[in-house]
Amino acid sequence: MVLLAQFIGALYGLLAVVFGAFGAHILKKSFTPEQLTSFETGVKYQMYHALVLLMISFNLNLETSTERYMVYCFILGILLFSFSIYGLCIGTSKGKKLKFLGPVTPLGGLLLVAGWCLLLYNLIKNLI
């Protein structure tokens, strides 16, 4: 589980840099300012959570169910949150409305919040 979290964290970090550069240099020409801001939000959240995955995988054993669920929440949350934003922005810039992605973004955000809640719970539990 630790290696999976480290691998996914590193992969998400790599992709955040690639997507950030892609947005700044290529998509900037075809995106509205609002689309570019949304795309950048997806990239920022992806990078933040890639770093979180790396930090928790290097500092926790990820052996308890709480720790494993936390990792799953972050992995799936960023996939649903950031990648749905990318799809919505790119689709809209091409004149296609990918309406099915609309509800995916808040679901991903909810999973990210759940991951943070599990992290906080795990920290409190270990302090007591």
TIMI-2910 file (N, C-alpha, C, CB; in pm, 1 decimal, decimal comma, always signed):
<rs>
+----------+----------+----------+----------+----------+----------+----------+----------+----------+----------+----------+----------+------+
!      n_x !      n_y !      n_z !     ca_x !     ca_y !     ca_z !      c_x !      c_y !      c_z !     cb_x !     cb_y !     cb_z ! resn !
+----------+----------+----------+----------+----------+----------+----------+----------+----------+----------+----------+----------+------+
!    +81,3 !   -119,5 !     +0,0 !     +0,0 !     +0,0 !     +0,0 !    +86,3 !   +126,8 !     +0,0 !    -92,9 !     -0,7 !   +120,2 !  Met !
!   +197,5 !   +121,4 !    +74,5 !   +287,1 !   +237,1 !    +80,5 !   +343,8 !   +266,7 !    -58,5 !   +402,1 !   +212,3 !   +181,7 !  Val !
!   +389,6 !   +163,4 !   -127,4 !   +446,7 !   +183,7 !   -260,9 !   +342,4 !   +234,8 !   -359,6 !   +507,3 !    +53,7 !   -312,8 !  Leu !
!   +219,0 !   +187,8 !   -347,3 !   +111,4 !   +236,1 !   -434,4 !    +88,6 !   +384,9 !   -411,5 !    -19,3 !   +157,1 !   -409,4 !  Leu !
!    +79,3 !   +425,3 !   -286,4 !    +57,5 !   +566,6 !   -254,1 !   +174,4 !   +652,0 !   -303,5 !    +38,7 !   +585,1 !   -101,9 !  Ala !
!   +296,3 !   +602,1 !   -288,3 !   +413,4 !   +677,0 !   -335,8 !   +413,4 !   +687,2 !   -487,8 !   +543,4 !   +610,2 !   -287,5 !  Gln !
!   +379,6 !   +577,2 !   -554,6 !   +376,7 !   +576,8 !   -700,9 !   +270,9 !   +672,6 !   -753,3 !   +350,5 !   +435,4 !   -753,8 !  Phe !
!   +150,0 !   +662,2 !   -699,0 !    +40,5 !   +749,2 !   -744,7 !    +71,2 !   +895,2 !   -710,0 !    -94,7 !   +705,8 !   -680,7 !  Ile !
!   +126,0 !   +919,8 !   -591,4 !   +163,4 !  +1055,4 !   -553,9 !   +265,0 !  +1114,6 !   -650,7 !   +219,2 !  +1057,2 !   -412,9 !  Gly !
!   +367,0 !  +1036,1 !   -685,2 !   +468,9 !  +1083,0 !   -779,7 !   +408,5 !  +1103,1 !   -919,1 !   +586,5 !   +982,7 !   -786,4 !  Ala !
!   +321,6 !  +1010,9 !   -961,1 !   +256,7 !  +1022,6 !  -1091,8 !   +167,4 !  +1146,4 !  -1098,1 !   +174,2 !   +896,8 !  -1121,8 !  Leu !
!    +86,2 !  +1168,0 !   -994,1 !     +0,4 !  +1286,5 !   -990,9 !    +84,3 !  +1414,6 !   -989,8 !    -92,0 !  +1282,4 !   -867,7 !  Tyr !
!   +196,9 !  +1413,4 !   -918,5 !   +284,9 !  +1530,3 !   -917,4 !   +342,1 !  +1558,0 !  -1055,5 !   +398,2 !  +1510,4 !   -817,3 !  Gly !
!   +390,5 !  +1453,5 !  -1120,1 !   +443,3 !  +1466,2 !  -1256,6 !   +337,2 !  +1521,3 !  -1350,4 !   +493,8 !  +1330,3 !  -1308,2 !  Leu !
!   +217,8 !  +1462,7 !  -1345,6 !   +110,4 !  +1506,8 !  -1434,6 !    +66,3 !  +1649,1 !  -1404,5 !     -8,3 !  +1413,3 !  -1423,7 !  Leu !
!    +71,3 !  +1690,0 !  -1279,0 !    +35,4 !  +1827,6 !  -1244,3 !   +131,1 !  +1926,8 !  -1310,4 !    +36,3 !  +1846,7 !  -1091,2 !  Ala !
!   +259,5 !  +1894,6 !  -1311,4 !   +357,3 !  +1982,4 !  -1377,1 !   +332,8 !  +1984,8 !  -1527,9 !   +502,3 !  +1935,5 !  -1346,9 !  Val !
!   +310,4 !  +1867,9 !  -1586,9 !   +285,6 !  +1859,5 !  -1731,7 !   +158,3 !  +1935,4 !  -1768,1 !   +274,5 !  +1711,6 !  -1777,2 !  Val !
!    +48,5 !  +1911,0 !  -1692,4 !    -77,4 !  +1978,8 !  -1722,4 !    -67,1 !  +2129,1 !  -1698,2 !   -190,4 !  +1920,0 !  -1638,1 !  Phe !
!     +7,4 !  +2167,9 !  -1595,7 !    +27,1 !  +2310,1 !  -1569,5 !    +98,2 !  +2378,9 !  -1684,6 !   +105,8 !  +2329,6 !  -1441,3 !  Gly !
!   +201,9 !  +2316,1 !  -1735,3 !   +274,7 !  +2371,6 !  -1849,1 !   +186,5 !  +2372,2 !  -1974,2 !   +403,9 !  +2291,4 !  -1875,0 !  Ala !
!   +111,6 !  +2264,8 !  -1993,6 !    +20,3 !  +2253,9 !  -2106,9 !    -82,7 !  +2366,8 !  -2102,8 !    -50,2 !  +2116,7 !  -2106,7 !  Phe !
!   -137,8 !  +2391,0 !  -1984,6 !   -236,3 !  +2497,9 !  -1969,4 !   -176,4 !  +2635,4 !  -1991,6 !   -298,7 !  +2491,8 !  -1832,6 !  Gly !
!    -57,4 !  +2655,9 !  -1937,5 !     +5,9 !  +2787,8 !  -1946,2 !    +53,9 !  +2821,4 !  -2087,0 !   +122,4 !  +2795,0 !  -1850,4 !  Ala !
!    +92,4 !  +2720,6 !  -2163,6 !   +153,6 !  +2749,0 !  -2293,2 !    +65,9 !  +2715,0 !  -2413,7 !   +281,4 !  +2674,2 !  -2304,1 !  His !
!    -17,5 !  +2615,3 !  -2402,2 !    -95,5 !  +2571,9 !  -2518,2 !   -242,5 !  +2609,1 !  -2504,3 !    -82,0 !  +2421,4 !  -2537,6 !  Ile !
!   -302,0 !  +2572,5 !  -2392,6 !   -445,4 !  +2597,0 !  -2374,7 !   -477,3 !  +2744,3 !  -2354,7 !   -497,1 !  +2517,8 !  -2256,8 !  Leu !
!   -379,1 !  +2819,8 !  -2311,3 !   -398,2 !  +2963,0 !  -2287,3 !   -453,8 !  +3033,3 !  -2411,5 !   -265,5 !  +3027,9 !  -2244,9 !  Lys !
!   -417,4 !  +2980,8 !  -2527,2 !   -460,1 !  +3042,7 !  -2652,9 !   -606,4 !  +3014,5 !  -2686,2 !   -372,7 !  +2994,1 !  -2766,1 !  Lys !
!   -658,2 !  +2902,0 !  -2638,5 !   -795,3 !  +2864,4 !  -2674,5 !   -893,4 !  +2872,4 !  -2557,4 !   -796,1 !  +2724,6 !  -2730,4 !  Ser !
!   -844,8 !  +2899,9 !  -2437,6 !   -929,9 !  +2907,2 !  -2318,5 !   -968,8 !  +3051,3 !  -2289,4 !   -858,4 !  +2846,1 !  -2196,8 !  Phe !
!  -1088,0 !  +3066,7 !  -2233,4 !  -1127,0 !  +3196,8 !  -2178,5 !  -1052,4 !  +3212,6 !  -2045,4 !  -1285,2 !  +3208,1 !  -2159,2 !  Thr !
!  -1045,9 !  +3333,0 !  -1991,9 !   -981,1 !  +3349,7 !  -1860,8 !  -1044,8 !  +3263,6 !  -1751,6 !   -986,4 !  +3495,5 !  -1819,1 !  Pro !
!  -1177,6 !  +3247,8 !  -1755,3 !  -1246,3 !  +3164,9 !  -1655,2 !  -1207,3 !  +3017,9 !  -1669,5 !  -1399,0 !  +3180,2 !  -1668,4 !  Glu !
!  -1198,8 !  +2970,1 !  -1793,2 !  -1158,9 !  +2830,9 !  -1817,1 !  -1015,4 !  +2807,9 !  -1770,7 !  -1173,1 !  +2795,1 !  -1966,7 !  Gln !
!   -928,7 !  +2902,9 !  -1797,7 !   -789,6 !  +2891,3 !  -1756,2 !   -779,1 !  +2889,8 !  -1603,8 !   -706,2 !  +3006,4 !  -1814,5 !  Leu !
!   -856,8 !  +2972,9 !  -1537,0 !   -857,9 !  +2973,9 !  -1390,3 !   -906,8 !  +2840,1 !  -1335,7 !   -946,8 !  +3088,2 !  -1337,7 !  Thr !
!  -1012,5 !  +2785,4 !  -1393,6 !  -1063,6 !  +2654,8 !  -1350,3 !   -960,8 !  +2545,5 !  -1373,6 !  -1193,5 !  +2620,6 !  -1423,9 !  Ser !
!   -897,3 !  +2547,1 !  -1489,4 !   -795,4 !  +2447,6 !  -1521,4 !   -680,4 !  +2455,6 !  -1420,5 !   -742,6 !  +2468,0 !  -1665,6 !  Phe !
!   -637,7 !  +2578,1 !  -1390,0 !   -529,9 !  +2598,0 !  -1292,9 !   -569,8 !  +2549,6 !  -1153,8 !   -490,7 !  +2745,5 !  -1287,2 !  Glu !
!   -697,2 !  +2564,4 !  -1118,4 !   -745,7 !  +2512,6 !   -990,0 !   -729,7 !  +2361,2 !   -985,7 !   -893,8 !  +2551,9 !   -967,1 !  Thr !
!   -766,9 !  +2294,2 !  -1093,2 !   -749,0 !  +2149,7 !  -1100,0 !   -603,9 !  +2109,7 !  -1083,1 !   -801,5 !  +2096,6 !  -1231,1 !  Gly !
!   -514,1 !  +2182,6 !  -1149,1 !   -370,3 !  +2153,2 !  -1140,5 !   -319,4 !  +2175,8 !   -997,9 !   -290,5 !  +2241,1 !  -1240,4 !  Val !
!   -359,8 !  +2286,2 !   -935,3 !   -314,9 !  +2315,4 !   -798,4 !   -360,7 !  +2207,6 !   -700,8 !   -367,2 !  +2452,2 !   -753,1 !  Lys !
!   -488,0 !  +2172,8 !   -707,9 !   -539,2 !  +2070,6 !   -616,3 !   -473,5 !  +1935,4 !   -641,7 !   -691,2 !  +2058,2 !   -629,9 !  Tyr !
!   -445,6 !  +1907,3 !   -766,8 !   -376,9 !  +1781,9 !   -798,1 !   -237,8 !  +1780,0 !   -735,0 !   -366,5 !  +1762,4 !   -950,9 !  Gln !
!   -164,9 !  +1889,3 !   -746,8 !    -30,2 !  +1894,8 !   -689,9 !    -34,8 !  +1890,4 !   -537,4 !    +42,4 !  +2021,6 !   -736,8 !  Met !
!   -125,8 !  +1966,5 !   -476,9 !   -135,8 !  +1965,0 !   -330,7 !   -156,4 !  +1822,6 !   -280,3 !   -251,3 !  +2055,7 !   -282,9 !  Tyr !
!   -245,9 !  +1751,0 !   -344,3 !   -280,1 !  +1617,8 !   -295,6 !   -177,3 !  +1512,4 !   -336,0 !   -416,3 !  +1578,0 !   -347,0 !  His !
!   -103,8 !  +1536,9 !   -443,0 !     +9,9 !  +1449,8 !   -475,8 !   +112,5 !  +1458,7 !   -363,1 !    +74,4 !  +1489,7 !   -613,3 !  Ala !
!   +137,4 !  +1580,6 !   -317,0 !   +232,5 !  +1599,6 !   -207,2 !   +181,2 !  +1537,1 !    -77,5 !   +259,9 !  +1748,9 !   -185,9 !  Leu !
!    +51,2 !  +1549,5 !    -53,0 !     -7,1 !  +1487,2 !    +66,8 !    +11,2 !  +1335,7 !    +60,9 !   -158,1 !  +1522,9 !    +80,0 !  Val !
!    -17,8 !  +1276,3 !    -54,7 !     +0,2 !  +1131,5 !    -69,2 !   +144,7 !  +1090,4 !    -40,5 !    -40,0 !  +1086,8 !   -210,5 !  Leu !
!   +238,2 !  +1166,6 !    -93,0 !   +379,3 !  +1134,6 !    -68,4 !   +414,0 !  +1150,2 !    +79,7 !   +470,5 !  +1224,8 !   -153,8 !  Leu !
!   +367,9 !  +1257,7 !   +141,1 !   +400,1 !  +1279,7 !   +282,4 !   +342,0 !  +1171,1 !   +372,0 !   +348,9 !  +1415,6 !   +327,1 !  Met !
!   +216,1 !  +1135,5 !   +351,1 !   +158,2 !  +1034,3 !   +438,9 !   +216,8 !   +896,2 !   +410,1 !     +6,0 !  +1031,2 !   +423,2 !  Ile !
!   +255,1 !   +870,4 !   +285,0 !   +311,0 !   +738,6 !   +254,2 !   +453,6 !   +723,7 !   +307,5 !   +309,3 !   +714,7 !   +103,3 !  Ser !
!   +523,8 !   +833,7 !   +325,4 !   +657,7 !   +826,8 !   +382,9 !   +655,4 !   +831,4 !   +535,8 !   +742,8 !   +940,4 !   +329,4 !  Phe !
!   +542,3 !   +874,8 !   +593,8 !   +536,1 !   +891,2 !   +739,0 !   +443,2 !   +794,7 !   +811,3 !   +494,3 !  +1028,7 !   +770,0 !  Asn !
!   +355,8 !   +728,5 !   +738,1 !   +264,1 !   +632,5 !   +799,4 !   +287,1 !   +494,8 !   +736,7 !   +115,3 !   +677,8 !   +781,5 !  Leu !
!   +256,5 !   +392,4 !   +810,2 !   +271,4 !   +256,4 !   +757,0 !   +157,9 !   +218,0 !   +663,7 !   +279,0 !   +156,6 !   +870,5 !  Asn !
!    +47,7 !   +290,2 !   +671,3 !    -72,1 !   +264,0 !   +591,2 !   -121,9 !   +121,0 !   +611,0 !    -43,5 !   +289,3 !   +442,7 !  Leu !
!   -117,2 !    +77,5 !   +736,7 !   -160,4 !    -58,2 !   +769,9 !   -302,0 !    -63,5 !   +823,9 !    -66,7 !   -118,7 !   +870,2 !  Glu !
!   -349,0 !    +44,6 !   +884,5 !   -483,7 !    +42,4 !   +941,5 !   -586,2 !    +73,3 !   +832,5 !   -496,0 !   +144,0 !  +1058,5 !  Thr !
!   -710,1 !    +35,6 !   +858,8 !   -815,6 !    +62,6 !   +760,6 !   -835,5 !   +213,6 !   +743,3 !   -948,4 !     -4,5 !   +804,0 !  Ser !
!   -822,5 !   +289,7 !   +850,7 !   -836,3 !   +435,5 !   +841,4 !   -731,0 !   +493,3 !   +747,5 !   -824,4 !   +500,2 !   +981,0 !  Thr !
!   -607,8 !   +448,8 !   +761,4 !   -499,4 !   +498,1 !   +676,5 !   -520,5 !   +456,8 !   +530,5 !   -364,0 !   +445,8 !   +727,3 !  Glu !
!   -565,5 !   +335,2 !   +508,8 !   -589,4 !   +289,0 !   +371,7 !   -704,6 !   +365,8 !   +307,1 !   -619,4 !   +138,1 !   +370,5 !  Arg !
!   -814,3 !   +384,6 !   +381,2 !   -926,6 !   +461,1 !   +327,6 !   -886,4 !   +605,3 !   +297,7 !  -1043,9 !   +458,8 !   +425,6 !  Tyr !
!   -800,9 !   +660,6 !   +382,8 !   -751,4 !   +795,6 !   +360,8 !   -680,1 !   +803,9 !   +225,7 !   -656,6 !   +838,0 !   +475,1 !  Met !
!   -592,7 !   +708,1 !   +200,5 !   -518,5 !   +706,0 !    +74,2 !   -614,7 !   +689,4 !    -42,9 !   -413,6 !   +592,4 !    +74,1 !  Val !
!   -710,4 !   +598,5 !    -30,7 !   -807,6 !   +578,5 !   -138,6 !   -888,3 !   +704,8 !   -164,9 !   -901,7 !   +462,9 !   -104,7 !  Tyr !
!   -926,2 !   +774,8 !    -58,8 !  -1001,7 !   +899,3 !    -75,1 !   -919,8 !  +1002,9 !   -152,0 !  -1042,9 !   +955,6 !    +62,1 !  Cys !
!   -793,3 !  +1016,8 !   -117,1 !   -709,0 !  +1113,3 !   -187,7 !   -686,1 !  +1072,1 !   -333,4 !   -574,5 !  +1128,4 !   -115,9 !  Phe !
!   -657,8 !   +945,4 !   -357,3 !   -631,5 !   +898,9 !   -494,4 !   -755,2 !   +916,7 !   -581,8 !   -587,6 !   +750,6 !   -494,1 !  Ile !
!   -868,4 !   +866,7 !   -535,4 !   -990,4 !   +875,7 !   -614,3 !  -1043,2 !  +1018,9 !   -618,6 !  -1096,9 !   +782,1 !   -557,8 !  Leu !
!  -1030,4 !  +1089,8 !   -507,6 !  -1077,0 !  +1228,4 !   -503,4 !  -1007,9 !  +1315,2 !   -605,7 !  -1056,0 !  +1286,3 !   -366,2 !  Gly !
!   -877,0 !  +1304,8 !   -616,1 !   -805,6 !  +1388,8 !   -712,3 !   -836,1 !  +1346,7 !   -854,6 !   -655,4 !  +1383,0 !   -687,5 !  Ile !
!   -853,2 !  +1218,1 !   -875,4 !   -889,6 !  +1170,5 !  -1009,4 !  -1023,9 !  +1230,4 !  -1051,1 !   -896,0 !  +1014,9 !  -1013,0 !  Leu !
!  -1121,8 !  +1222,1 !   -963,3 !  -1254,8 !  +1274,3 !   -997,0 !  -1257,6 !  +1426,9 !   -999,9 !  -1357,9 !  +1223,1 !   -897,3 !  Leu !
!  -1192,9 !  +1490,8 !   -904,1 !  -1197,9 !  +1637,0 !   -894,6 !  -1120,8 !  +1702,7 !  -1008,7 !  -1141,6 !  +1683,5 !   -759,9 !  Phe !
!   -991,5 !  +1680,6 !  -1013,6 !   -908,8 !  +1752,5 !  -1111,0 !   -936,0 !  +1708,7 !  -1254,3 !   -762,2 !  +1732,6 !  -1079,1 !  Ser !
!   -947,5 !  +1579,3 !  -1275,6 !   -962,9 !  +1533,4 !  -1412,9 !  -1099,8 !  +1567,8 !  -1470,4 !   -940,6 !  +1384,2 !  -1420,1 !  Phe !
!  -1202,5 !  +1579,4 !  -1384,9 !  -1331,9 !  +1625,8 !  -1435,1 !  -1324,1 !  +1773,6 !  -1472,6 !  -1442,7 !  +1602,9 !  -1329,9 !  Ser !
!  -1248,9 !  +1851,0 !  -1395,2 !  -1228,6 !  +1992,3 !  -1429,8 !  -1156,0 !  +2003,0 !  -1563,3 !  -1148,7 !  +2065,7 !  -1318,8 !  Ile !
!  -1051,6 !  +1922,8 !  -1583,3 !   -980,4 !  +1925,2 !  -1711,1 !  -1075,3 !  +1892,8 !  -1826,2 !   -862,9 !  +1825,7 !  -1709,3 !  Tyr !
!  -1155,3 !  +1788,7 !  -1807,2 !  -1249,2 !  +1748,9 !  -1912,1 !  -1352,7 !  +1856,1 !  -1941,2 !  -1318,9 !  +1620,9 !  -1873,3 !  Gly !
!  -1406,5 !  +1917,5 !  -1835,6 !  -1505,0 !  +2023,8 !  -1854,5 !  -1444,9 !  +2143,2 !  -1928,1 !  -1561,2 !  +2068,5 !  -1719,7 !  Leu !
!  -1324,8 !  +2182,4 !  -1889,6 !  -1260,5 !  +2298,9 !  -1952,4 !  -1226,6 !  +2272,2 !  -2098,5 !  -1133,2 !  +2337,1 !  -1876,0 !  Cys !
!  -1167,2 !  +2158,6 !  -2124,3 !  -1128,0 !  +2126,2 !  -2262,0 !  -1252,3 !  +2106,4 !  -2348,1 !  -1039,0 !  +1999,0 !  -2265,7 !  Ile !
!  -1352,0 !  +2035,4 !  -2294,6 !  -1475,1 !  +2014,2 !  -2369,9 !  -1543,5 !  +2145,2 !  -2405,3 !  -1569,8 !  +1926,8 !  -2291,1 !  Gly !
!  -1555,3 !  +2234,6 !  -2307,8 !  -1620,4 !  +2363,3 !  -2331,2 !  -1543,5 !  +2445,1 !  -2434,0 !  -1632,9 !  +2441,6 !  -2200,1 !  Thr !
!  -1410,7 !  +2440,6 !  -2428,8 !  -1331,9 !  +2518,0 !  -2524,9 !  -1347,2 !  +2464,0 !  -2666,9 !  -1184,7 !  +2517,5 !  -2484,8 !  Ser !
!  -1385,5 !  +2337,4 !  -2679,1 !  -1407,2 !  +2275,5 !  -2810,3 !  -1554,1 !  +2281,3 !  -2851,9 !  -1359,5 !  +2130,2 !  -2808,7 !  Lys !
!  -1636,9 !  +2347,8 !  -2769,8 !  -1778,1 !  +2361,0 !  -2801,6 !  -1862,1 !  +2240,9 !  -2763,2 !  -1793,6 !  +2386,4 !  -2945,8 !  Gly !
!  -1808,5 !  +2154,1 !  -2679,2 !  -1882,2 !  +2035,4 !  -2635,8 !  -1911,7 !  +2047,0 !  -2487,0 !  -1802,1 !  +1905,3 !  -2666,2 !  Lys !
!  -2034,9 !  +2026,7 !  -2451,7 !  -2074,7 !  +2029,3 !  -2310,7 !  -2074,9 !  +1886,3 !  -2258,4 !  -2215,6 !  +2096,1 !  -2292,0 !  Lys !
!  -1983,4 !  +1856,5 !  -2173,2 !  -1974,9 !  +1724,3 !  -2111,4 !  -2048,3 !  +1729,1 !  -1978,3 !  -1826,0 !  +1679,6 !  -2091,9 !  Leu !
!  -2179,8 !  +1737,7 !  -1986,5 !  -2262,6 !  +1759,2 !  -1867,7 !  -2246,7 !  +1649,7 !  -1763,4 !  -2407,0 !  +1769,2 !  -1907,5 !  Lys !
!  -2215,2 !  +1528,8 !  -1806,0 !  -2201,8 !  +1419,3 !  -1709,5 !  -2086,3 !  +1442,8 !  -1613,0 !  -2181,8 !  +1287,0 !  -1782,4 !  Phe !
!  -1989,8 !  +1528,9 !  -1650,5 !  -1876,5 !  +1557,1 !  -1561,9 !  -1911,8 !  +1658,3 !  -1452,5 !  -1758,9 !  +1608,8 !  -1643,4 !  Leu !
!  -2019,6 !  +1733,8 !  -1471,8 !  -2058,6 !  +1835,6 !  -1373,8 !  -2070,9 !  +1782,5 !  -1232,0 !  -2188,6 !  +1896,9 !  -1414,2 !  Gly !
!  -2144,1 !  +1672,6 !  -1209,2 !  -2157,0 !  +1620,4 !  -1073,1 !  -2033,7 !  +1545,2 !  -1023,6 !  -2275,7 !  +1529,9 !  -1065,7 !  Pro !
!  -1943,1 !  +1512,9 !  -1114,3 !  -1823,8 !  +1437,1 !  -1075,1 !  -1729,1 !  +1523,8 !   -992,5 !  -1750,9 !  +1382,9 !  -1199,7 !  Val !
!  -1717,5 !  +1650,9 !  -1028,5 !  -1624,2 !  +1740,7 !   -959,3 !  -1654,7 !  +1752,4 !   -810,0 !  -1628,1 !  +1878,9 !  -1023,1 !  Thr !
!  -1779,2 !  +1781,6 !   -769,9 !  -1805,1 !  +1790,0 !   -625,3 !  -1791,5 !  +1655,4 !   -554,2 !  -1944,1 !  +1845,4 !   -601,4 !  Pro !
!  -1818,4 !  +1546,4 !   -624,1 !  -1797,7 !  +1414,9 !   -564,0 !  -1649,1 !  +1394,3 !   -533,5 !  -1850,2 !  +1303,0 !   -657,9 !  Leu !
!  -1562,6 !  +1434,6 !   -627,9 !  -1418,9 !  +1428,0 !   -604,1 !  -1377,8 !  +1517,3 !   -488,9 !  -1342,7 !  +1466,8 !   -729,2 !  Gly !
!  -1435,8 !  +1637,2 !   -483,0 !  -1407,3 !  +1728,3 !   -372,3 !  -1450,0 !  +1670,8 !   -239,0 !  -1475,8 !  +1861,0 !   -394,6 !  Gly !
!  -1562,9 !  +1604,0 !   -237,2 !  -1610,8 !  +1540,1 !   -115,4 !  -1514,7 !  +1429,9 !    -70,5 !  -1751,6 !  +1482,6 !   -137,0 !  Leu !
!  -1461,6 !  +1354,0 !   -163,7 !  -1363,6 !  +1250,5 !   -128,7 !  -1234,7 !  +1312,4 !    -74,2 !  -1332,2 !  +1162,9 !   -251,3 !  Leu !
!  -1194,7 !  +1427,1 !   -129,1 !  -1075,8 !  +1495,4 !    -76,5 !  -1100,6 !  +1542,3 !    +67,1 !  -1037,8 !  +1615,9 !   -166,6 !  Leu !
!  -1218,1 !  +1596,5 !    +92,6 !  -1253,7 !  +1637,5 !   +228,8 !  -1253,6 !  +1515,7 !   +320,8 !  -1392,7 !  +1707,5 !   +231,2 !  Val !
!  -1309,2 !  +1404,3 !   +272,7 !  -1310,9 !  +1281,4 !   +353,6 !  -1168,4 !  +1235,3 !   +384,2 !  -1388,7 !  +1169,0 !   +280,5 !  Ala !
!  -1078,7 !  +1245,9 !   +287,0 !   -938,7 !  +1210,0 !   +310,2 !   -876,4 !  +1295,3 !   +419,0 !   -858,5 !  +1223,7 !   +181,9 !  Gly !
!   -903,7 !  +1425,7 !   +415,6 !   -851,0 !  +1515,4 !   +518,9 !   -912,0 !  +1484,2 !   +654,0 !   -877,4 !  +1661,6 !   +482,2 !  Trp !
!  -1041,2 !  +1452,3 !   +656,8 !  -1106,7 !  +1415,7 !   +783,3 !  -1044,8 !  +1289,2 !   +841,1 !  -1258,2 !  +1395,7 !   +762,5 !  Cys !
!  -1018,1 !  +1191,7 !   +755,3 !   -955,9 !  +1068,0 !   +801,9 !   -814,0 !  +1093,2 !   +851,4 !   -954,7 !   +963,5 !   +690,2 !  Leu !
!   -742,8 !  +1183,0 !   +786,9 !   -608,1 !  +1218,0 !   +832,0 !   -615,2 !  +1283,4 !   +970,1 !   -538,7 !  +1312,8 !   +730,3 !  Leu !
!   -707,0 !  +1376,3 !   +986,3 !   -723,7 !  +1443,1 !  +1114,9 !   -764,2 !  +1343,2 !  +1223,1 !   -828,2 !  +1554,9 !  +1104,0 !  Leu !
!   -858,2 !  +1255,4 !  +1191,4 !   -901,0 !  +1151,7 !  +1286,4 !   -784,0 !  +1063,6 !  +1326,0 !  -1013,4 !  +1065,9 !  +1226,4 !  Tyr !
!   -703,7 !  +1024,2 !  +1228,1 !   -588,0 !   +938,9 !  +1254,2 !   -486,6 !  +1009,1 !  +1344,9 !   -521,4 !   +898,1 !  +1122,2 !  Asn !
!   -465,3 !  +1136,7 !  +1322,0 !   -372,2 !  +1213,3 !  +1405,5 !   -424,4 !  +1224,9 !  +1549,0 !   -349,3 !  +1353,7 !  +1345,7 !  Leu !
!   -552,9 !  +1257,5 !  +1562,1 !   -611,5 !  +1270,3 !  +1695,6 !   -607,9 !  +1136,5 !  +1769,0 !   -756,2 !  +1322,0 !  +1686,2 !  Ile !
!   -641,9 !  +1029,7 !  +1698,6 !   -642,9 !   +895,9 !  +1757,3 !   -502,4 !   +857,5 !  +1808,1 !   -692,8 !   +792,2 !  +1653,4 !  Lys !
!   -400,6 !   +896,3 !  +1736,2 !   -264,3 !   +862,7 !  +1777,7 !   -212,9 !   +952,9 !  +1889,5 !   -170,9 !   +871,3 !  +1659,2 !  Asn !
!   -274,7 !  +1068,0 !  +1907,3 !   -235,5 !  +1156,2 !  +2017,3 !   -293,7 !  +1111,7 !  +2150,4 !   -278,7 !  +1298,0 !  +1988,0 !  Leu !
!   -409,4 !  +1048,2 !  +2144,8 !   -480,6 !  +1009,8 !  +2267,3 !   -426,2 !   +878,7 !  +2321,9 !   -631,8 !   +997,3 !  +2240,7 !  Ile !
+----------+----------+----------+----------+----------+----------+----------+----------+----------+----------+----------+----------+------+
</rs>
